[in-house]
Each structure stands twice: as structure tokens, then as C-alpha cells.
């Protein structure tokens, strides 16, 4: 049980750090509210 008590916080810390590292990959980039939406590329 002592091993589980040591491993669980380390695993949870790893998950939090991994989510922080890949936050910009998971979330879309923040845009300014006044920016017009561009759905298609201009020709």
C-alpha cells in the first residue's frame, strides 16, 4: 500500500504536466472578439 501511496501522486502530477504541455494542441487558438470569421481561404 505504501508503494501505491507514492506512485499515485507521481502519476497524477504527470497527467497534469502532460495536459499543461499539450494545452495549445487540445484547445483552439483564442481569437479577438472583433475579428471577422474566416471560413474559406480567399482566392
Secondary structure, 3 states (H helix, E strand, C coil): CHHHHHHHHHHHHHHHHHHHHCHHHHCCCCCCCCCCCCCCCCC
